[in-house]
Amino acid sequence: METVLVVAEHSRFDEIKKLFALDGFVFIRAESEKSLKMKIFDLSFSFVIVDSIFPNAKELSIFVSSYDIDTLFVVDEELLASAQGVLLKYGVYVVSQNRNIISAVLGAIRVSKEKIRKAEEKNRKLLDRLRNEKLIVEAKCILAARKGMSEAEAHSYIEKKAMNCRISLMDAAMSIVRELS
């Protein structure tokens, strides 16, 4: 279940909850700037909704967004364009009080989070591969320096060691680095 922090006066909290009434959300209200900051540091949120009527709403939206938390700033339709011009450069999503627009923005947030997750996973795999290649190259260089092998001979040596010991190429390279350095 996704947890959402709503920064709004008590009277507007229920209205905003109804606007965002989609399955799977648990809403928590921050009733003051101090409460917002405490909750941001203590809890984890899927996103934060800031009501434009709340005191210092723009500044609070920018503050929340600076912590890489998706932030939605809810404004009246006539203020949408001007608020977007100010807040989009800080990474704050500006939405009017329209369910279709809110649904579209939440969908875009979910899509972007999934893309980021996939990119991070791909990056993690590439970094692992790079570390592995670096270790193999290090083992080859050590073999070349200590035993006078060519790169091809060093590579064959690492592969044979891996097969003979029934270990991975990485473990064989690590073993060579430990033994000869």
N, C-alpha and C positions, 0 to 999 in steps of 0.2 A: 504494500500500500504506500502510495506517495504522500509525503508530508509537505504541506504548503504553509508558509508563513504569510499572514495577511497583516499589513500595516494600515490600520484604519480605525476611525472612531467606532465606538460600540454600535451606534445607530447604523453605520454603513457596513459593518462587518457582515451582517446577515444578507444584505443586498448583494455584496460581492460574492459571498458563498453561493448564492442562488445563480449568479452569472456564471460562475465556474463550476456549477454543479454537474460534474462529470464523474463517472464511476472511478473509484479507487483513490480518492483524495481525502486526506485528513487535514483539517484546517486548524491552525493555531494562530491566535491573534496577538500582535504586539501592540500594547496600548500606549507606549511612549517610546521616545528615541532610546532611552536607557534600556528599556525592555527589549527593543529590537537588537541592540548591540549585544546584550547578554545572550539572547537566543541564537543569534548568528554564530557566536563563538561556542556555545554549548551543544547545539543540536545540528542535525544534518537535514537540509531541505531540498526537495526537488526543484523548487523555484520559490521566489518571493513575489507577492503582489503588493504594490504600494498604491493607495488611494490618493489621487491628486489633491483632495481636500485636506488631507492630513498635514499638520504643520511641518514645514521644511521637507515636503514630500520629494521634490526634485533632488535635493542634496542627499536625502536618505537613499533614494534610488541609485544614485551614483556611488554612494558608499557601499551599498550591498553588491552592486555590480563589480566593484573593484576587487571583491573577494571571489571572483569567478563564479558567482551564483546567478543563474538566470533570473532576471528581474523584469516584471511586467508593471508598467505604470499605467493605471487606469484613469482616463480623462473623459470629459464630455466630448461629444462628436465635434463641436465647433472649435475645440482647443487641440484637436488631434494633430493637425499639420504643424502648428507652432511647437508643440511639445516634442514631436518627432525630430524636428530640426535641431533642437537643443540636446535631446537625450540619446539619440541613436549613436552619436559619435562616442558615447561612453559605454555602449553595449547594452543599453536599456531598451527593451521592447515596449513600444507605446501602443496601447489598445484603447479603443472606445468601448463604451458599455453596450456592445453588440455581441451576442453569443456566437454568431457565425465567424466574426473576426477573431474572437478569443479562441475559438476552436481551431481556426486556421493557424494562428500563431503558436498554440500549444502543439499542434501537429508538426510545425516547422522546427520547434525546439526539440521534439522527440527525434525527428529525422537527423537533425544536426548532432545530437548526442550520440546516436547510433553510428553516424559517420565518424565522429571523433573516436568512439570506442574501437571501431574497426581499424582506423588509422593508427591508434596506439598499439593495438595488437600486432599489426603489420610491422610497426617500428620496433616493437619488442623482439619479434622474430628476426628482423634484419640485424639488430644489435647482437643477438645471440650468434647469428651466423658470422658477423664481423669478428666477434671475440674468438670464435672457433678458428676462423681463417688466420687471425693474428697469432694464435697459439701454434698452429701448424707451421706458419712461416718462421716463427721464432725457433721452433724445433729444427726446421731445415737449416736455418742460419747457423745454429749451434753445431749441427752435424757437419756442415760445410767447413766451419772454422776449426773444429776439434779433430775431425776425422778426414778432412780433405775431400769430401764428397761433392759431386755436382748437385744441382737442384733436383734433377730427375732421380739420381741415386738416393738422395736423402728422402725424397717422397716414397720411393720403393721401400726403403728401409723402414719408414714409419708404417706403411701399409703391412709389411711382413710382420713387424712386431705386433701390430694390432691383431692380425690373423693368428699368429702363433700363440699369443697370450689370451686369445678370445676376448679381447676388449675393444672398445670403440676406437676410432681413429684419434679422437680427442684425448682419450685416456692414454693412448700410446704416445702422443705428442707431449702430454703433460709429464709422463714418466721420463721421456728423453730430456726434457727441460730440467727436471729435478736432478736427474743423474749426472748430467754433463755441465750444468752451470754452477 
